[in-house]
Amino acid sequence: MDKANHTRMFSSAESSTPDIGSILKEVSAALVEKGYEPMDQLVGFLVSGDPSYITSHRNARTLLSQLERDDVLEEVVQFYLDHLDNETR
């Protein structure tokens, strides 16, 4: 059968979705290297949307700007809730 006559499926959402956990880990490491407290800086950024809370060191600000703040908050809350479920079992 000729493959040229078949339509291939491509999901851009799956392939282009950045890994929030990996990005937060990289950003956190960059913040620590520059002497900042990652929790304070990330919360400041997530609450205000002001990218100046995040250092440009190691491209951290650019990495974080790939993410939607709502998606980051959703991931953080889900992670927390998942760990609560594991503790209550």
Backbone as CSV, one residue per row, in Angstrom:
resi,resn,N_x,N_y,N_z,CA_x,CA_y,CA_z,C_x,C_y,C_z
1,MET,0.836,-1.174,0.000,0.000,0.000,0.000,0.890,1.248,0.000
2,ASP,0.530,2.228,-0.770,1.316,3.448,-0.920,1.066,4.388,0.260
3,LYS,2.135,4.672,1.039,2.008,5.532,2.213,1.707,6.976,1.844
4,ALA,2.002,7.376,0.659,1.775,8.755,0.226,0.288,9.095,0.169
5,ASN,-0.569,8.103,0.084,-2.002,8.335,-0.018,-2.709,8.332,1.331
6,HIS,-1.970,8.165,2.418,-2.586,8.143,3.751,-2.263,9.416,4.519
7,THR,-3.216,9.864,5.263,-3.019,11.041,6.107,-2.409,10.613,7.432
8,ARG,-1.370,11.294,7.822,-0.724,10.998,9.100,-1.229,11.986,10.139
9,MET,-1.427,11.501,11.353,-1.873,12.350,12.453,-0.664,12.963,13.145
10,PHE,-0.778,14.226,13.467,0.277,14.913,14.204,-0.391,15.755,15.266
11,SER,0.013,15.554,16.508,-0.545,16.329,17.602,0.502,17.327,18.079
12,SER,0.303,18.579,17.775,1.276,19.588,18.170,1.251,19.826,19.671
13,ALA,0.135,19.608,20.337,0.039,19.825,21.773,0.965,18.886,22.531
14,GLU,1.011,17.638,22.122,1.852,16.673,22.819,3.325,16.927,22.590
15,SER,3.696,17.264,21.378,5.109,17.396,21.075,5.692,18.742,21.495
16,SER,4.860,19.773,21.633,5.401,21.083,21.946,5.167,21.504,23.392
17,THR,4.526,20.680,24.186,4.278,21.030,25.570,5.566,20.913,26.366
18,PRO,6.022,22.042,26.924,7.252,21.967,27.705,7.039,21.208,29.008
19,ASP,8.077,20.589,29.493,8.018,19.852,30.751,8.157,20.847,31.898
20,ILE,7.050,21.122,32.560,7.013,22.137,33.606,7.990,21.800,34.731
21,GLY,8.017,20.552,35.160,8.909,20.154,36.244,10.366,20.385,35.913
22,SER,10.767,20.037,34.710,12.163,20.225,34.293,12.524,21.701,34.231
23,ILE,11.618,22.496,33.708,11.882,23.931,33.616,11.971,24.549,35.008
24,LEU,11.063,24.181,35.909,11.123,24.716,37.270,12.423,24.316,37.969
25,LYS,12.872,23.112,37.700,14.131,22.637,38.286,15.314,23.466,37.775
26,GLU,15.352,23.709,36.472,16.419,24.521,35.877,16.389,25.955,36.398
27,VAL,15.200,26.535,36.450,15.050,27.913,36.931,15.470,27.998,38.395
28,SER,15.047,27.035,39.182,15.402,26.999,40.596,16.915,26.931,40.780
29,ALA,17.580,26.089,40.013,19.039,25.967,40.103,19.718,27.286,39.746
30,ALA,19.225,27.956,38.725,19.797,29.243,38.327,19.606,30.287,39.426
31,LEU,18.432,30.285,40.051,18.167,31.228,41.139,19.103,30.985,42.321
32,VAL,19.284,29.726,42.678,20.185,29.378,43.779,21.609,29.827,43.461
33,GLU,22.054,29.567,42.236,23.409,29.970,41.835,23.629,31.474,41.972
34,LYS,22.577,32.227,41.760,22.688,33.682,41.859,22.402,34.199,43.274
35,GLY,22.115,33.281,44.208,21.927,33.680,45.601,20.506,34.032,45.989
36,TYR,19.549,33.678,45.156,18.148,33.957,45.450,17.474,32.746,46.085
37,GLU,16.379,32.984,46.770,15.543,31.922,47.326,14.499,31.566,46.256
38,PRO,14.606,30.374,45.655,13.698,30.016,44.556,12.216,30.116,44.901
39,MET,11.827,29.684,46.092,10.415,29.740,46.464,9.896,31.176,46.400
40,ASP,10.628,32.094,47.010,10.190,33.495,47.032,10.107,34.076,45.621
41,GLN,11.122,33.808,44.820,11.171,34.380,43.479,10.083,33.798,42.574
42,LEU,9.894,32.494,42.655,8.872,31.861,41.809,7.467,32.279,42.219
43,VAL,7.215,32.367,43.510,5.896,32.825,43.970,5.666,34.265,43.517
44,GLY,6.673,35.111,43.676,6.546,36.494,43.211,6.205,36.570,41.736
45,PHE,6.888,35.761,40.952,6.607,35.728,39.509,5.192,35.218,39.224
46,LEU,4.807,34.119,39.872,3.496,33.528,39.592,2.352,34.436,40.026
47,VAL,2.522,35.149,41.114,1.462,36.035,41.601,1.361,37.295,40.740
48,SER,2.512,37.872,40.397,2.501,39.168,39.705,2.602,39.073,38.185
49,GLY,3.255,38.021,37.699,3.524,37.924,36.263,4.733,38.725,35.842
50,ASP,5.413,39.335,36.802,6.577,40.175,36.512,7.816,39.298,36.318
51,PRO,8.355,39.244,35.109,9.500,38.369,34.841,10.785,38.806,35.548
52,SER,10.819,40.034,36.086,12.043,40.482,36.757,12.292,39.744,38.072
53,TYR,11.330,38.965,38.543,11.559,38.105,39.705,12.516,36.961,39.377
54,ILE,12.689,36.679,38.099,13.486,35.537,37.661,14.768,36.031,37.000
55,THR,15.883,35.495,37.425,17.173,35.865,36.856,17.266,35.437,35.389
56,SER,18.071,36.178,34.648,18.325,35.762,33.267,19.498,34.781,33.205
57,HIS,20.146,34.559,34.356,21.263,33.618,34.450,20.825,32.237,33.944
58,ARG,21.670,31.608,33.165,21.395,30.279,32.577,20.090,30.252,31.785
59,ASN,19.702,31.397,31.266,18.489,31.494,30.434,17.203,31.181,31.200
60,ALA,17.222,31.340,32.519,16.080,30.963,33.353,14.812,31.742,32.996
61,ARG,14.946,33.028,32.770,13.767,33.851,32.458,13.140,33.414,31.129
62,THR,13.974,33.126,30.161,13.476,32.675,28.856,12.799,31.311,28.978
63,LEU,13.420,30.417,29.738,12.813,29.096,29.948,11.434,29.224,30.578
64,LEU,11.352,30.027,31.633,10.079,30.167,32.341,9.023,30.849,31.481
65,SER,9.464,31.721,30.594,8.505,32.424,29.737,7.854,31.489,28.715
66,GLN,8.385,30.284,28.545,7.768,29.294,27.652,6.478,28.738,28.244
67,LEU,6.300,28.932,29.552,5.167,28.340,30.251,4.076,29.374,30.513
68,GLU,2.863,28.911,30.530,1.748,29.747,30.961,1.682,29.664,32.483
69,ARG,1.523,30.804,33.143,1.477,30.798,34.612,0.355,29.908,35.138
70,ASP,-0.791,29.917,34.475,-1.910,29.061,34.909,-1.522,27.582,34.867
71,ASP,-0.789,27.198,33.828,-0.357,25.803,33.706,0.608,25.426,34.828
72,VAL,1.496,26.353,35.182,2.448,26.098,36.265,1.695,25.933,37.581
73,LEU,0.768,26.828,37.856,-0.010,26.731,39.096,-0.812,25.434,39.149
74,GLU,-1.395,25.074,38.033,-2.158,23.831,37.955,-1.268,22.624,38.264
75,GLU,-0.080,22.612,37.688,0.872,21.513,37.902,1.312,21.445,39.369
76,VAL,1.576,22.599,39.957,2.021,22.647,41.356,0.924,22.148,42.283
77,VAL,-0.290,22.604,42.069,-1.408,22.167,42.913,-1.653,20.674,42.732
78,GLN,-1.603,20.187,41.494,-1.801,18.755,41.243,-0.726,17.922,41.928
79,PHE,0.512,18.372,41.855,1.625,17.677,42.511,1.381,17.613,44.012
80,TYR,0.986,18.713,44.586,0.719,18.778,46.018,-0.426,17.835,46.403
81,LEU,-1.510,17.885,45.648,-2.657,17.025,45.950,-2.310,15.549,45.800
82,ASP,-1.529,15.218,44.792,-1.096,13.830,44.606,-0.284,13.347,45.804
83,HIS,0.570,14.205,46.332,1.376,13.821,47.479,0.547,13.754,48.751
84,LEU,-0.491,14.557,48.861,-1.401,14.443,49.999,-2.107,13.092,49.979
85,ASP,-2.536,12.683,48.784,-3.210,11.386,48.653,-2.287,10.249,49.085
86,ASN,-1.018,10.324,48.726,-0.066,9.283,49.079,0.186,9.238,50.583
87,GLU,0.137,10.380,51.253,0.382,10.415,52.696,-0.789,9.891,53.498
88,THR,-2.009,10.015,52.960,-3.190,9.607,53.716,-3.542,8.138,53.511
89,ARG,-2.820,7.454,52.682,-3.099,6.034,52.434,-2.453,5.162,53.461
